[in-house]
Amino acid sequence: MLPDVLIIGGGAAAMTAALYSLRAGRSVKLIEKEAFGGQIADSPRVENFPTIKEISGLEWSDKLFTQIVDLGVETEFDEVLSVEKDGDDFVAHCTYGDHKGRSVILATGVKHRHLGIEGEDHYKGKGVSYCAVCDGAFYTGQDTMVIGDANSALQYALLLAKTSKHVDVVTLFDKFFADKVLVDSLKAQQNVTIYHDWNSVSFNGNGEKLESVSFAGREGTSNEGKTMELKTKGAFVAIGQIPDNDRFANLVELDRGFFVCDETMATKTPGVFVAGDCRVKKIRQLTTACNDGAIAALSASNYLFQKD
């Protein structure tokens, strides 16, 4: 049976879109290439979702996944390589086969931004990581490091501070760009050292494992002309995310890689909607991802209603 809504992605926006579509009586197939949950599943603690005082991102996403499974969502683990029109419908070309749908919601999220410095690719998985929730436990009792200055970086540092011997937090600028409660909490940690105004230069090691990270003082600051090398067993990079949407440019207009849509999440192609961090927007939060998913689902349902 051809599903009414084909959803590409498995994060908060995608699963919320599935929830609203299913409750509207629509059949849904959700295609995700890795694991359901998206970026929020990596967050050790969520404290700003309405009605929930505190919950881990993984637990939150697990609850939503269970909810849509109970409502009858069909799921596929596969990577979508492209999507194109197929008469009145759409077909998603994937690594292991094709999947069709009457409408499409693209909720592809974003991927971790890399520093692009010497040794990064080599030591990825050998001491360099982009997810403290996933890999932090491997460095229990050892010295770790976080490179970054926003909410995710501080959340990673706070998580690591509970299990690491010591945590160095290194930022490019002279301040944090994070919620005050996170900044205050980080500064209160006894085993955390903060370094501002340092530019990452290279990841260093013995070829098998990371041993240190080299930095150079940022130009125009008191650190200009200085260098430092910090020893660490695990370095966690948290400097933001970037979109990966070029494969859908045939259907959706892109702005610096992000999807362009209107307030109903509709794109230039009738029947194709977008939702979540993958689209052009100023605020990227769990609540705004859910908002997008709900709107995209209702818009897709209305599109199908007009066709039927």
Phi and psi restraints in degrees (value plus and minus 20) as a CYANA .aco file:
   2 LEU   PHI     -92.4   -52.4
   2 LEU   PSI      99.9   139.9
   3 PRO   PHI     -87.9   -47.9
   3 PRO   PSI     127.5   167.5
   4 ASP   PHI     -86.9   -46.9
   4 ASP   PSI     -60.4   -20.4
   5 VAL   PHI    -148.9  -108.9
   5 VAL   PSI     103.2   143.2
   6 LEU   PHI    -123.7   -83.7
   6 LEU   PSI      95.7   135.7
   7 ILE   PHI    -128.5   -88.5
   7 ILE   PSI     106.5   146.5
   8 ILE   PHI    -122.6   -82.6
   8 ILE   PSI      91.8   131.8
   9 GLY   PHI     111.0   151.0
   9 GLY   PSI     144.9   184.9
  10 GLY   PHI    -160.8  -120.8
  10 GLY   PSI      -1.1    38.9
  11 GLY   PHI    -111.5   -71.5
  11 GLY   PSI    -182.0  -142.0
  12 ALA   PHI     -80.5   -40.5
  12 ALA   PSI     -64.8   -24.8
  13 ALA   PHI     -84.5   -44.5
  13 ALA   PSI     -64.8   -24.8
  14 ALA   PHI     -83.4   -43.4
  14 ALA   PSI     -66.9   -26.9
  15 MET   PHI     -90.3   -50.3
  15 MET   PSI     -53.7   -13.7
  16 THR   PHI     -86.8   -46.8
  16 THR   PSI     -59.0   -19.0
  17 ALA   PHI     -80.8   -40.8
  17 ALA   PSI     -60.7   -20.7
  18 ALA   PHI     -83.7   -43.7
  18 ALA   PSI     -62.8   -22.8
  19 LEU   PHI     -78.8   -38.8
  19 LEU   PSI     -70.5   -30.5
  20 TYR   PHI     -88.5   -48.5
  20 TYR   PSI     -54.9   -14.9
  21 SER   PHI     -86.2   -46.2
  21 SER   PSI     -64.6   -24.6
  22 LEU   PHI     -84.2   -44.2
  22 LEU   PSI     -61.5   -21.5
  23 ARG   PHI     -90.7   -50.7
  23 ARG   PSI     -38.1     1.9
  24 ALA   PHI    -107.3   -67.3
  24 ALA   PSI     -16.0    24.0
  25 GLY   PHI      66.4   106.4
  25 GLY   PSI      -5.1    34.9
  26 ARG   PHI    -116.0   -76.0
  26 ARG   PSI     126.9   166.9
  27 SER   PHI    -103.2   -63.2
  27 SER   PSI     123.1   163.1
  28 VAL   PHI    -155.0  -115.0
  28 VAL   PSI     113.6   153.6
  29 LYS   PHI    -137.5   -97.5
  29 LYS   PSI     107.7   147.7
  30 LEU   PHI    -135.4   -95.4
  30 LEU   PSI     101.8   141.8
  31 ILE   PHI    -130.0   -90.0
  31 ILE   PSI     102.9   142.9
  32 GLU   PHI    -152.1  -112.1
  32 GLU   PSI     118.1   158.1
  33 LYS   PHI    -107.0   -67.0
  33 LYS   PSI     -41.4    -1.4
  34 GLU   PHI    -143.9  -103.9
  34 GLU   PSI     -99.7   -59.7
  35 ALA   PHI    -168.6  -128.6
  35 ALA   PSI     123.6   163.6
  36 PHE   PHI     -91.7   -51.7
  36 PHE   PSI     119.7   159.7
  37 GLY   PHI     114.1   154.1
  37 GLY   PSI     -58.5   -18.5
  38 GLY   PHI      47.5    87.5
  38 GLY   PSI    -178.2  -138.2
  39 GLN   PHI     -80.9   -40.9
  39 GLN   PSI     -55.1   -15.1
  40 ILE   PHI     -84.6   -44.6
  40 ILE   PSI     -45.8    -5.8
  41 ALA   PHI     -84.7   -44.7
  41 ALA   PSI     -40.4    -0.4
  42 ASP   PHI    -106.4   -66.4
  42 ASP   PSI     -27.4    12.6
  43 SER   PHI    -101.8   -61.8
  43 SER   PSI     103.7   143.7
  44 PRO   PHI     -88.7   -48.7
  44 PRO   PSI     -44.5    -4.5
  45 ARG   PHI    -173.6  -133.6
  45 ARG   PSI     106.5   146.5
  46 VAL   PHI    -131.8   -91.8
  46 VAL   PSI     100.9   140.9
  47 GLU   PHI    -145.5  -105.5
  47 GLU   PSI     -12.2    27.8
  48 ASN   PHI    -143.7  -103.7
  48 ASN   PSI       2.1    42.1
  49 PHE   PHI    -115.7   -75.7
  49 PHE   PSI     105.2   145.2
  50 PRO   PHI     -72.5   -32.5
  50 PRO   PSI     117.4   157.4
  51 THR   PHI      59.1    99.1
  51 THR   PSI     -31.3     8.7
  52 ILE   PHI    -135.7   -95.7
  52 ILE   PSI      93.4   133.4
  53 LYS   PHI     -86.5   -46.5
  53 LYS   PSI     -63.9   -23.9
  54 GLU   PHI    -177.7  -137.7
  54 GLU   PSI     115.5   155.5
  55 ILE   PHI    -179.4  -139.4
  55 ILE   PSI     129.6   169.6
  56 SER   PHI     -97.1   -57.1
  56 SER   PSI     131.4   171.4
  57 GLY   PHI     -81.1   -41.1
  57 GLY   PSI     -56.2   -16.2
  58 LEU   PHI     -85.8   -45.8
  58 LEU   PSI     -63.1   -23.1
  59 GLU   PHI     -84.8   -44.8
  59 GLU   PSI     -60.6   -20.6
  60 TRP   PHI     -80.9   -40.9
  60 TRP   PSI     -67.8   -27.8
  61 SER   PHI     -88.1   -48.1
  61 SER   PSI     -54.2   -14.2
  62 ASP   PHI     -83.5   -43.5
  62 ASP   PSI     -59.4   -19.4
  63 LYS   PHI     -85.0   -45.0
  63 LYS   PSI     -61.8   -21.8
  64 LEU   PHI     -88.2   -48.2
  64 LEU   PSI     -59.9   -19.9
  65 PHE   PHI     -82.2   -42.2
  65 PHE   PSI     -63.9   -23.9
  66 THR   PHI     -81.2   -41.2
  66 THR   PSI     -58.3   -18.3
  67 GLN   PHI     -82.4   -42.4
  67 GLN   PSI     -64.6   -24.6
  68 ILE   PHI     -96.1   -56.1
  68 ILE   PSI     -49.5    -9.5
  69 VAL   PHI     -84.7   -44.7
  69 VAL   PSI     -63.1   -23.1
  70 ASP   PHI     -82.2   -42.2
  70 ASP   PSI     -47.5    -7.5
  71 LEU   PHI    -106.1   -66.1
  71 LEU   PSI     -26.7    13.3
  72 GLY   PHI      85.0   125.0
  72 GLY   PSI       1.0    41.0
  73 VAL   PHI     -84.9   -44.9
  73 VAL   PSI     124.2   164.2
  74 GLU   PHI    -119.6   -79.6
  74 GLU   PSI     111.2   151.2
  75 THR   PHI    -139.7   -99.7
  75 THR   PSI     128.6   168.6
  76 GLU   PHI    -156.5  -116.5
  76 GLU   PSI     114.1   154.1
  77 PHE   PHI    -117.7   -77.7
  77 PHE   PSI      86.7   126.7
  78 ASP   PHI    -185.5  -145.5
  78 ASP   PSI     139.6   179.6
  79 GLU   PHI    -120.9   -80.9
  79 GLU   PSI     104.7   144.7
  80 VAL   PHI    -101.7   -61.7
  80 VAL   PSI     100.2   140.2
  81 LEU   PHI    -110.4   -70.4
  81 LEU   PSI     -51.7   -11.7
  82 SER   PHI    -187.2  -147.2
  82 SER   PSI     142.0   182.0
  83 VAL   PHI    -153.5  -113.5
  83 VAL   PSI     118.6   158.6
  84 GLU   PHI    -163.6  -123.6
  84 GLU   PSI     141.6   181.6
  85 LYS   PHI     -88.4   -48.4
  85 LYS   PSI     122.0   162.0
  86 ASP   PHI    -154.9  -114.9
  86 ASP   PSI      60.3   100.3
  87 GLY   PHI      50.0    90.0
  87 GLY   PSI    -143.3  -103.3
  88 ASP   PHI    -105.8   -65.8
  88 ASP   PSI     -26.8    13.2
  89 ASP   PHI    -133.9   -93.9
  89 ASP   PSI    -187.9  -147.9
  90 PHE   PHI    -154.4  -114.4
  90 PHE   PSI     131.1   171.1
  91 VAL   PHI    -149.3  -109.3
  91 VAL   PSI     111.6   151.6
  92 ALA   PHI    -120.6   -80.6
  92 ALA   PSI      98.6   138.6
  93 HIS   PHI    -108.5   -68.5
  93 HIS   PSI      99.5   139.5
  94 CYS   PHI    -138.8   -98.8
  94 CYS   PSI     153.4   193.4
  95 THR   PHI     -79.8   -39.8
  95 THR   PSI     -59.1   -19.1
  96 TYR   PHI    -130.3   -90.3
  96 TYR   PSI     -10.9    29.1
  97 GLY   PHI     133.7   173.7
  97 GLY   PSI    -198.0  -158.0
  98 ASP   PHI    -128.2   -88.2
  98 ASP   PSI     130.0   170.0
  99 HIS   PHI    -154.9  -114.9
  99 HIS   PSI     114.1   154.1
 100 LYS   PHI    -128.8   -88.8
 100 LYS   PSI     137.5   177.5
 101 GLY   PHI    -177.9  -137.9
 101 GLY   PSI     139.0   179.0
 102 ARG   PHI    -100.3   -60.3
 102 ARG   PSI     -45.5    -5.5
 103 SER   PHI    -166.0  -126.0
 103 SER   PSI     145.9   185.9
 104 VAL   PHI    -154.0  -114.0
 104 VAL   PSI     117.7   157.7
 105 ILE   PHI    -140.5  -100.5
 105 ILE   PSI      98.0   138.0
 106 LEU   PHI    -113.4   -73.4
 106 LEU   PSI      93.1   133.1
 107 ALA   PHI    -150.5  -110.5
 107 ALA   PSI      42.8    82.8
 108 THR   PHI    -103.2   -63.2
 108 THR   PSI     -26.0    14.0
 109 GLY   PHI      44.6    84.6
 109 GLY   PSI    -171.5  -131.5
 110 VAL   PHI    -159.8  -119.8
 110 VAL   PSI     147.4   187.4
 111 LYS   PHI    -138.2   -98.2
 111 LYS   PSI     142.0   182.0
 112 HIS   PHI     -84.4   -44.4
 112 HIS   PSI     115.6   155.6
 113 ARG   PHI    -100.8   -60.8
 113 ARG   PSI     115.2   155.2
 114 HIS   PHI    -117.8   -77.8
 114 HIS   PSI     137.8   177.8
 115 LEU   PHI     -94.6   -54.6
 115 LEU   PSI     -51.7   -11.7
 116 GLY   PHI      53.5    93.5
 116 GLY   PSI      13.2    53.2
 117 ILE   PHI    -130.1   -90.1
 117 ILE   PSI     149.8   189.8
 118 GLU   PHI     -78.2   -38.2
 118 GLU   PSI     113.4   153.4
 119 GLY   PHI      67.1   107.1
 119 GLY   PSI     -29.7    10.3
 120 GLU   PHI     -83.8   -43.8
 120 GLU   PSI     -70.2   -30.2
 121 ASP   PHI     -85.9   -45.9
 121 ASP   PSI     -59.8   -19.8
 122 HIS   PHI     -84.6   -44.6
 122 HIS   PSI     -61.7   -21.7
 123 TYR   PHI    -115.7   -75.7
 123 TYR   PSI     -13.0    27.0
 124 LYS   PHI     -83.2   -43.2
 124 LYS   PSI     104.0   144.0
 125 GLY   PHI      63.3   103.3
 125 GLY   PSI     -24.3    15.7
 126 LYS   PHI    -140.0  -100.0
 126 LYS   PSI       4.2    44.2
 127 GLY   PHI     116.0   156.0
 127 GLY   PSI     -42.9    -2.9
 128 VAL   PHI    -119.8   -79.8
 128 VAL   PSI     107.2   147.2
 129 SER   PHI    -160.4  -120.4
 129 SER   PSI     142.6   182.6
 130 TYR   PHI    -141.4  -101.4
 130 TYR   PSI      -9.0    31.0
 131 CYS   PHI    -168.0  -128.0
 131 CYS   PSI      84.0   124.0
 132 ALA   PHI     -90.9   -50.9
 132 ALA   PSI     -50.1   -10.1
 133 VAL   PHI     -84.2   -44.2
 133 VAL   PSI     -60.4   -20.4
 134 CYS   PHI     -93.3   -53.3
 134 CYS   PSI     -64.0   -24.0
 135 ASP   PHI    -136.0   -96.0
 135 ASP   PSI     -26.5    13.5
 136 GLY   PHI     -77.4   -37.4
 136 GLY   PSI     -57.0   -17.0
 137 ALA   PHI     -84.3   -44.3
 137 ALA   PSI     -43.0    -3.0
 138 PHE   PHI     -86.9   -46.9
 138 PHE   PSI     -36.3     3.7
 139 TYR   PHI    -135.6   -95.6
 139 TYR   PSI       5.6    45.6
 140 THR   PHI     -77.8   -37.8
 140 THR   PSI     108.7   148.7
 141 GLY   PHI      60.0   100.0
 141 GLY   PSI     -13.6    26.4
 142 GLN   PHI    -136.9   -96.9
 142 GLN   PSI     152.8   192.8
 143 ASP   PHI    -103.5   -63.5
 143 ASP   PSI     110.1   150.1
 144 THR   PHI    -147.1  -107.1
 144 THR   PSI     155.4   195.4
 145 MET   PHI    -168.8  -128.8
 145 MET   PSI     127.1   167.1
 146 VAL   PHI    -144.5  -104.5
 146 VAL   PSI     110.2   150.2
 147 ILE   PHI    -130.6   -90.6
 147 ILE   PSI      94.3   134.3
 148 GLY   PHI     132.3   172.3
 148 GLY   PSI     145.7   185.7
 149 ASP   PHI    -157.2  -117.2
 149 ASP   PSI     -14.8    25.2
 150 ALA   PHI    -127.6   -87.6
 150 ALA   PSI    -189.5  -149.5
 151 ASN   PHI     -74.5   -34.5
 151 ASN   PSI     -67.5   -27.5
 152 SER   PHI     -80.7   -40.7
 152 SER   PSI     -62.4   -22.4
 153 ALA   PHI     -81.3   -41.3
 153 ALA   PSI     -64.1   -24.1
 154 LEU   PHI     -89.9   -49.9
 154 LEU   PSI     -56.4   -16.4
 155 GLN   PHI     -83.0   -43.0
 155 GLN   PSI     -61.6   -21.6
 156 TYR   PHI     -80.9   -40.9
 156 TYR   PSI     -65.3   -25.3
 157 ALA   PHI     -82.9   -42.9
 157 ALA   PSI     -61.7   -21.7
 158 LEU   PHI     -85.5   -45.5
 158 LEU   PSI     -58.3   -18.3
 159 LEU   PHI     -85.3   -45.3
 159 LEU   PSI     -65.8   -25.8
 160 LEU   PHI     -86.4   -46.4
 160 LEU   PSI     -52.6   -12.6
 161 ALA   PHI     -80.8   -40.8
 161 ALA   PSI     -43.7    -3.7
 162 LYS   PHI     -94.9   -54.9
 162 LYS   PSI     -45.9    -5.9
 163 THR   PHI    -141.9  -101.9
 163 THR   PSI     -40.6    -0.6
 164 SER   PHI    -104.2   -64.2
 164 SER   PSI     135.1   175.1
 165 LYS   PHI     -85.6   -45.6
 165 LYS   PSI     -64.5   -24.5
 166 HIS   PHI    -174.0  -134.0
 166 HIS   PSI     128.1   168.1
 167 VAL   PHI    -147.5  -107.5
 167 VAL   PSI     104.4   144.4
 168 ASP   PHI    -117.3   -77.3
 168 ASP   PSI     113.3   153.3
 169 VAL   PHI    -136.4   -96.4
 169 VAL   PSI      99.7   139.7
 170 VAL   PHI    -138.6   -98.6
 170 VAL   PSI     108.7   148.7
 171 THR   PHI    -142.1  -102.1
 171 THR   PSI     133.8   173.8
 172 LEU   PHI     -96.7   -56.7
 172 LEU   PSI     -53.4   -13.4
 173 PHE   PHI    -124.7   -84.7
 173 PHE   PSI    -195.1  -155.1
 174 ASP   PHI    -112.6   -72.6
 174 ASP   PSI      -9.5    30.5
 175 LYS   PHI    -177.8  -137.8
 175 LYS   PSI     152.0   192.0
 176 PHE   PHI    -113.6   -73.6
 176 PHE   PSI     129.4   169.4
 177 PHE   PHI    -135.0   -95.0
 177 PHE   PSI      39.7    79.7
 178 ALA   PHI    -155.4  -115.4
 178 ALA   PSI     149.4   189.4
 179 ASP   PHI     -80.8   -40.8
 179 ASP   PSI     121.4   161.4
 180 LYS   PHI     -77.2   -37.2
 180 LYS   PSI     -57.9   -17.9
 181 VAL   PHI     -83.1   -43.1
 181 VAL   PSI     -54.2   -14.2
 182 LEU   PHI     -93.8   -53.8
 182 LEU   PSI     -61.5   -21.5
 183 VAL   PHI     -81.7   -41.7
 183 VAL   PSI     -67.4   -27.4
 184 ASP   PHI     -81.4   -41.4
 184 ASP   PSI     -61.6   -21.6
 185 SER   PHI     -85.8   -45.8
 185 SER   PSI     -60.3   -20.3
 186 LEU   PHI     -85.3   -45.3
 186 LEU   PSI     -63.8   -23.8
 187 LYS   PHI     -85.4   -45.4
 187 LYS   PSI     -40.2    -0.2
 188 ALA   PHI    -105.0   -65.0
 188 ALA   PSI     -29.1    10.9
 189 GLN   PHI     -94.7   -54.7
 189 GLN   PSI     112.3   152.3
 190 GLN   PHI     -97.2   -57.2
 190 GLN   PSI     -42.8    -2.8
 191 ASN   PHI    -129.0   -89.0
 191 ASN   PSI       8.0    48.0
 192 VAL   PHI    -142.5  -102.5
 192 VAL   PSI     112.4   152.4
 193 THR   PHI    -137.5   -97.5
 193 THR   PSI     113.0   153.0
 194 ILE   PHI    -129.1   -89.1
 194 ILE   PSI     112.0   152.0
 195 TYR   PHI    -142.9  -102.9
 195 TYR   PSI      96.2   136.2
 196 HIS   PHI    -120.6   -80.6
 196 HIS   PSI     136.8   176.8
 197 ASP   PHI      47.2    87.2
 197 ASP   PSI      22.5    62.5
 198 TRP   PHI    -146.0  -106.0
 198 TRP   PSI     114.0   154.0
 199 ASN   PHI    -118.5   -78.5
 199 ASN   PSI     108.2   148.2
 200 SER   PHI     -89.5   -49.5
 200 SER   PSI     115.9   155.9
 201 VAL   PHI    -134.8   -94.8
 201 VAL   PSI     -68.8   -28.8
 202 SER   PHI    -181.8  -141.8
 202 SER   PSI     133.0   173.0
 203 PHE   PHI    -119.3   -79.3
 203 PHE   PSI     110.7   150.7
 204 ASN   PHI    -141.7  -101.7
 204 ASN   PSI     128.2   168.2
 205 GLY   PHI    -189.5  -149.5
 205 GLY   PSI    -186.9  -146.9
 206 ASN   PHI    -117.5   -77.5
 206 ASN   PSI      -6.9    33.1
 207 GLY   PHI      78.2   118.2
 207 GLY   PSI     -52.2   -12.2
 208 GLU   PHI    -122.5   -82.5
 208 GLU   PSI     -56.6   -16.6
 209 LYS   PHI    -158.4  -118.4
 209 LYS   PSI     128.6   168.6
 210 LEU   PHI     -88.4   -48.4
 210 LEU   PSI     119.9   159.9
 211 GLU   PHI    -142.9  -102.9
 211 GLU   PSI     -48.9    -8.9
 212 SER   PHI    -182.9  -142.9
 212 SER   PSI     150.2   190.2
 213 VAL   PHI    -151.4  -111.4
 213 VAL   PSI     114.4   154.4
 214 SER   PHI    -120.0   -80.0
 214 SER   PSI     123.9   163.9
 215 PHE   PHI    -154.7  -114.7
 215 PHE   PSI     136.0   176.0
 216 ALA   PHI    -147.2  -107.2
 216 ALA   PSI     121.4   161.4
 217 GLY   PHI     -81.6   -41.6
 217 GLY   PSI     119.2   159.2
 218 ARG   PHI     -90.5   -50.5
 218 ARG   PSI     119.7   159.7
 219 GLU   PHI     -81.0   -41.0
 219 GLU   PSI     122.9   162.9
 220 GLY   PHI      62.8   102.8
 220 GLY   PSI     -13.2    26.8
 221 THR   PHI    -140.6  -100.6
 221 THR   PSI     155.5   195.5
 222 SER   PHI     -87.2   -47.2
 222 SER   PSI     -33.7     6.3
 223 ASN   PHI    -110.5   -70.5
 223 ASN   PSI     -24.9    15.1
 224 GLU   PHI     -76.6   -36.6
 224 GLU   PSI     112.7   152.7
 225 GLY   PHI      68.7   108.7
 225 GLY   PSI     -31.4     8.6
 226 LYS   PHI    -112.8   -72.8
 226 LYS   PSI     137.9   177.9
 227 THR   PHI    -153.9  -113.9
 227 THR   PSI     137.1   177.1
 228 MET   PHI    -172.1  -132.1
 228 MET   PSI     134.2   174.2
 229 GLU   PHI    -149.8  -109.8
 229 GLU   PSI     100.8   140.8
 230 LEU   PHI    -127.6   -87.6
 230 LEU   PSI     106.9   146.9
 231 LYS   PHI     -95.4   -55.4
 231 LYS   PSI     120.9   160.9
 232 THR   PHI    -183.0  -143.0
 232 THR   PSI     132.3   172.3
 233 LYS   PHI    -115.6   -75.6
 233 LYS   PSI     -47.2    -7.2
 234 GLY   PHI    -162.3  -122.3
 234 GLY   PSI     102.1   142.1
 235 ALA   PHI    -132.9   -92.9
 235 ALA   PSI     105.3   145.3
 236 PHE   PHI    -130.2   -90.2
 236 PHE   PSI      98.6   138.6
 237 VAL   PHI    -114.3   -74.3
 237 VAL   PSI     103.1   143.1
 238 ALA   PHI    -158.4  -118.4
 238 ALA   PSI      57.7    97.7
 239 ILE   PHI    -139.9   -99.9
 239 ILE   PSI       4.2    44.2
 240 GLY   PHI      88.4   128.4
 240 GLY   PSI    -197.9  -157.9
 241 GLN   PHI    -151.0  -111.0
 241 GLN   PSI     140.1   180.1
 242 ILE   PHI    -151.2  -111.2
 242 ILE   PSI     132.3   172.3
 243 PRO   PHI     -98.3   -58.3
 243 PRO   PSI     143.9   183.9
 244 ASP   PHI    -159.5  -119.5
 244 ASP   PSI      46.8    86.8
 245 ASN   PHI    -135.9   -95.9
 245 ASN   PSI     -16.2    23.8
 246 ASP   PHI     -77.3   -37.3
 246 ASP   PSI     -50.4   -10.4
 247 ARG   PHI     -88.1   -48.1
 247 ARG   PSI     -32.5     7.5
 248 PHE   PHI    -128.7   -88.7
 248 PHE   PSI      -7.3    32.7
 249 ALA   PHI     -84.5   -44.5
 249 ALA   PSI     -38.6     1.4
 250 ASN   PHI     -90.5   -50.5
 250 ASN   PSI     -41.3    -1.3
 251 LEU   PHI    -132.1   -92.1
 251 LEU   PSI     -48.4    -8.4
 252 VAL   PHI    -150.4  -110.4
 252 VAL   PSI     114.5   154.5
 253 GLU   PHI     -87.9   -47.9
 253 GLU   PSI     121.2   161.2
 254 LEU   PHI    -135.5   -95.5
 254 LEU   PSI     124.9   164.9
 255 ASP   PHI    -147.9  -107.9
 255 ASP   PSI      85.3   125.3
 256 ARG   PHI      35.8    75.8
 256 ARG   PSI      12.8    52.8
 257 GLY   PHI      73.2   113.2
 257 GLY   PSI     -32.3     7.7
 258 PHE   PHI    -114.0   -74.0
 258 PHE   PSI     127.9   167.9
 259 PHE   PHI     -87.8   -47.8
 259 PHE   PSI     120.1   160.1
 260 VAL   PHI    -121.2   -81.2
 260 VAL   PSI     111.5   151.5
 261 CYS   PHI    -170.1  -130.1
 261 CYS   PSI     152.9   192.9
 262 ASP   PHI    -117.2   -77.2
 262 ASP   PSI    -191.5  -151.5
 263 GLU   PHI     -89.6   -49.6
 263 GLU   PSI     -33.5     6.5
 264 THR   PHI    -113.5   -73.5
 264 THR   PSI     -13.2    26.8
 265 MET   PHI      50.4    90.4
 265 MET   PSI      -7.6    32.4
 266 ALA   PHI     -99.6   -59.6
 266 ALA   PSI     127.3   167.3
 267 THR   PHI    -129.9   -89.9
 267 THR   PSI    -193.2  -153.2
 268 LYS   PHI     -88.6   -48.6
 268 LYS   PSI     -35.7     4.3
 269 THR   PHI    -124.1   -84.1
 269 THR   PSI      94.7   134.7
 270 PRO   PHI     -75.3   -35.3
 270 PRO   PSI     111.7   151.7
 271 GLY   PHI      74.9   114.9
 271 GLY   PSI     -26.9    13.1
 272 VAL   PHI    -133.0   -93.0
 272 VAL   PSI     102.7   142.7
 273 PHE   PHI    -144.7  -104.7
 273 PHE   PSI     139.7   179.7
 274 VAL   PHI    -150.7  -110.7
 274 VAL   PSI     140.9   180.9
 275 ALA   PHI    -180.7  -140.7
 275 ALA   PSI     122.6   162.6
 276 GLY   PHI      77.9   117.9
 276 GLY   PSI    -181.1  -141.1
 277 ASP   PHI     -84.7   -44.7
 277 ASP   PSI     -36.2     3.8
 278 CYS   PHI     -94.3   -54.3
 278 CYS   PSI     -31.0     9.0
 279 ARG   PHI    -122.8   -82.8
 279 ARG   PSI     144.9   184.9
 280 VAL   PHI     -85.9   -45.9
 280 VAL   PSI     101.6   141.6
 281 LYS   PHI    -187.3  -147.3
 281 LYS   PSI     139.4   179.4
 282 LYS   PHI    -111.9   -71.9
 282 LYS   PSI     -51.6   -11.6
 283 ILE   PHI    -134.5   -94.5
 283 ILE   PSI     104.6   144.6
 284 ARG   PHI    -140.3  -100.3
 284 ARG   PSI      78.7   118.7
 285 GLN   PHI    -156.3  -116.3
 285 GLN   PSI     146.8   186.8
 286 LEU   PHI     -78.5   -38.5
 286 LEU   PSI     -63.4   -23.4
 287 THR   PHI     -86.1   -46.1
 287 THR   PSI     -56.8   -16.8
 288 THR   PHI     -93.1   -53.1
 288 THR   PSI     -49.9    -9.9
 289 ALA   PHI     -85.2   -45.2
 289 ALA   PSI     -63.6   -23.6
 290 CYS   PHI     -83.8   -43.8
 290 CYS   PSI     -60.6   -20.6
 291 ASN   PHI     -77.2   -37.2
 291 ASN   PSI     -69.0   -29.0
 292 ASP   PHI     -79.8   -39.8
 292 ASP   PSI     -64.8   -24.8
 293 GLY   PHI     -81.2   -41.2
 293 GLY   PSI     -62.0   -22.0
 294 ALA   PHI     -84.5   -44.5
 294 ALA   PSI     -65.0   -25.0
 295 ILE   PHI     -84.8   -44.8
 295 ILE   PSI     -64.0   -24.0
 296 ALA   PHI     -80.8   -40.8
 296 ALA   PSI     -61.6   -21.6
 297 ALA   PHI     -85.3   -45.3
 297 ALA   PSI     -64.5   -24.5
 298 LEU   PHI     -87.4   -47.4
 298 LEU   PSI     -55.4   -15.4
 299 SER   PHI     -88.1   -48.1
 299 SER   PSI     -60.7   -20.7
 300 ALA   PHI     -84.2   -44.2
 300 ALA   PSI     -60.1   -20.1
 301 SER   PHI     -83.7   -43.7
 301 SER   PSI     -60.3   -20.3
 302 ASN   PHI     -86.4   -46.4
 302 ASN   PSI     -58.5   -18.5
 303 TYR   PHI     -80.1   -40.1
 303 TYR   PSI     -65.0   -25.0
 304 LEU   PHI     -88.4   -48.4
 304 LEU   PSI     -56.9   -16.9
 305 PHE   PHI     -79.8   -39.8
 305 PHE   PSI     -60.6   -20.6
 306 GLN   PHI     -90.1   -50.1
 306 GLN   PSI     -46.6    -6.6
 307 LYS   PHI    -100.1   -60.1
 307 LYS   PSI     -54.5   -14.5
